[in-house]
């Protein structure tokens, strides 16, 4: 997924959450609903998260320098991890706290019709942002399943937004159920229970996001298809006997670092080795544009000396 596509998905989610958070807080003030207050907090956290992701994307585009010779691509991984922590600490923590408070001290919901109108609008706005993110994610995942695509995905900004939007829609439905049950039964405790459930959903979402982002932050290898493709390219040259070792690492969503150790056939001359490596590296870069840097090591039982 290109940076431009990721930015469009994040901006779409950001605009939707700005509209939604204002209406949710208005409804929470008008009705005193705990679930609606939790949803308002959820939308504010999501808005802040999307701002952080946009900031991370901008920072990741900075060119390489002396202190960071491979660029700043991993910044997006760092800020995605920060987003996961914020969802857990702020979104889940506050929602669970508010829910427990309203369970212990139930408050009758006033003007429930306001909640229904706001929740209906929020579902429409969130649904539109979710469909936009899902469409972009489908284009990225190809034939892989959704869970597999998240596990193997190298652009966390994409699945972070998709996870947030999915959790938001589920939270809206739970908030709606809690308000309906509270009004139908006359027991406001259901509103507090809904708030706790929303907090648990946010906590689980944040935990999964943190887990998936951690591998990228530490240094995750390229996808299996890329690794296999690089080996296949190297093995098509007659002078190369085998690939001893292939190491890859994502320095950013669109930046793969490759270190490849090659065993050349006996009697291969030094100029032939240099020529083969040059052609191989060019072929790898043309086939996989995300491979930005390649370090090749040549090994041979005996290198035929160049004739003077």
N, C-alpha and C positions, 0 to 999 in steps of 0.2 A: 504494500500500500504506500503510495507516494505521500510526502509530507503535505502537499496541497490538499489531497483528499482527506487526510486526517484532520487538517485544520478546518475544513468545511464541516465535517461531522461534529467537531467540538463546538464550533461557532453556532451551529444549528441547535445543539443541546443547550448551550449557554443562553441563547435568546429565549428558548422555551422555558427554561428554569427561572429566568428573570420575571417573566409574565406570571408564571405559576406561583412563585414564592409570595409575591405581593397579594394575590387573591387568597392564598391559603391563610396568611396572617390576618387579613381582613376578616375572613370567616371565623378564625379562631377567637378573635376579639369580640365579634358579634355574638358568637354562640357559646363560648367557654369550653369548646371541645378539646380534650387532651389529644385525641388522635389527629385532629386537624392541626394543632400546634406542632405535633411531632412531624407531620408532613411538611409544614412550613419550614421547620428547622432542616429537614431533609433536603428541601429544594435550595435553601441558602447554602448548605454544605456542598451540594452538587454544583451550584454556581461558582463558588470559590474554587472547587476542584478543577472546573473547566478553565478558569483563569490561570491556575497553576500549570495545567497541561499546555495551554497556549504559550505560557512563559517558557516552559521546558522545551517546546518545539523551537522557539526562537533561539534559546541558548544553545541548543544542539546544532544549529546551523552555522555557528561560528567556525571559522577556518582553523586549521591546525597551526600551532605555534611552537616555540621552543619548549615550553613547559608541558604542552599537550600535543605531542607529535602525531598522534592518530586522531586528532580532532576532539570535539566535545559531544559526539553523538550519544554517549551514555547519559547525558544530562536528562534526557527524556525518561530513561529508566529510573533515575533518582526521583524525579518529580512525580512519576507514576506511583512509586512506593510511598512517597509522602501523602499522596491523595488517598491511598489505601488506609494509612494510619489515621488520617483526618476523618474518613468515613467511620472508622471504628470508634475513635475517641470522642468525636463530637456528635456525629449523627446517631450512632448506636447508643452511646452513653447517655446523651440528653433525652432521647426518646424513651429509653428504659426507665430513666429516673422519673420523667414526667408521668409515664404510665403507672409506675408503682405509687407515686404520690396521689394520682387520681383514683387508684384502687383503694388506697387507705382512706382517702377523703373524697368520695364521689361528689361530683357537681352536676346538677341537671343541665342538659344541653338546651340552650335557648335558640329560638329561630332555626330549627333544623333544616328548613327549606334552603337557607343560605348555604349550608354545608353541601347539600345535594347539588345545587347549581355550580358551586365552586369545584366540587369533585368531578362533576361532569365535564366542565371546561378543562380541568387539569388532565383528565384522562385523554381528551382530544389532543391537547398540546403535547403531552408526553408520548402519546401514541404516534404522532407525526414525527417527533424527534427519534423515537425508537425505530420506526420504519426506515428513516433515512440512514441511521447507523447500521441497521441490519442489512440493508441493501449494499452498503459499502463493504461490510464484513463478508457477505456472501461472495462478492467479487474477489476478495482477498483469499478466502479459504479454499476456493477451487473445489476439488472432489473430496476433500477431507470433511469429517464430521465436525460439528460445532465444538465439542469438547476437545477433540484432537487439534483443531485449528487454534484454539486458545492456548493449549499446551505448547504448540510448536510455533505460535505466532511471535514475531520479532518486533512488532509495533504495538507496545502496550497501550498507547493512547487510544487505539481503536477499540480494543476489547474492554478497556476501562469505561469508556462512554457507553458501550453496549450493556455492560453489567449494571452501571448506574441507572440507565433508563429502564432496564428490566426490573431492577429492584424497586424503582419508583412506581412503575405501573402496578406491581404486586402490592406495594404499600398502599396505593390509592384504593385498590379493591378491598384490602383489609380494613382501611379506615372507613370506607363506605359500609362494610358489613358491621363494624363496631357501632357506628352511628345508628344504623337501621335497627340493630338488636337493642341498643339503649333506648331508642324511642318506642319500639314495639313492646318491650318488657317493662319499661318505666324504671329500669335499673341502670344507672349511669356507670356501673362498674365495667360494663362491656366496652365502653369508650376507653377506659384505662387499659384494659386487656389488649385492645387493638393497638394501642400505643406501644406496649411491651413487645408484641409480636413484630411490629414494624422495626423496633430496635434490634430484635434478634436477627431479622432478615438482613439489616444493614451490617450487623456484626459478622454474619456468615459471608456476606458479599465481600466485605473488607478483608477477611481472613484469606479467602481464595485469591483475591487480587494481589495481596501481599506475597502469597506463596508463588504465584505465577511470575510476578515481577522480580522476585529475589534472584532467580536463576539468570535472568538477563543482566541484572545489576552486577552479579558476581563475575559473569563471563560465560555465556552460553554459546555452544557451537552452532554452526550453520545447520540448516535443515538437512535431513538425510539425503534428499534428492540432490541437493547442491553438492554434498560431499561425494556422492556416487558419481555425479556428473564430472567433477574435477578428476577423480580417479580414472574414469573412462577416457577423458581427453588425454591424460598423461600416458595411458597405456597404449594409445594408438600410434605412438612413435616407435619405430623399429629399434632405435638405439637405446631405448629405455627398457631395461630388463624387468623392473618391478617398482612399485611405490612402497618404500619402506615404512613411511609414516606420513600421515596427513593430519595437521592440526588446524582447526578453524575457530574463530571467535567473532561474535558480533560486537563491534565497537559502536553500533548504532543500528537503527532499523534498516538503513540502506548502506551500511558499511561493514564488509566482512574482511577480516584479516586472515590470510592463508599462509601457513608454513608447511612446505612439502619437501620431503626427503626422497630422492630418486636414486635408484641403483641402475647404473648404466652397464651395458654389455661390455665384456672384455675387449680390448684393442680399440675402444672408442677414443678418438683424438680429442684434445682439448677444444679446438675450434668447433668441432661437431657438437660437443656437449653444450658450448655456449649458444650455438645456433638453435639447437633443439629446445633448450630452456627458454630462449627468447620467443620462439614460435609457440611453445606450449603456454607460456604466460599470456601471450596475446590472445590465443584461442580461449583461454579460461575467462579473461576479462570481457571478450566479445560475447561469450555465451552467458556469463553471469555478470551483468553490469554492476551489481552490488558488491562484487569483489574489487576492492579499491587498492589493496596492497598485497603483494605476493613475495614471499621469501623462499627461494629454492636452494636446496642443498644437494650436491651431486656426490655420489659414491660410486667407485668402480674398483674391481680387482686390479685392473691395470689400465692405465690411460696411455694410449699410443702417442708417443712424443711427436711433435710437429717437425717435419723434415725441414732442415735448413737449406 
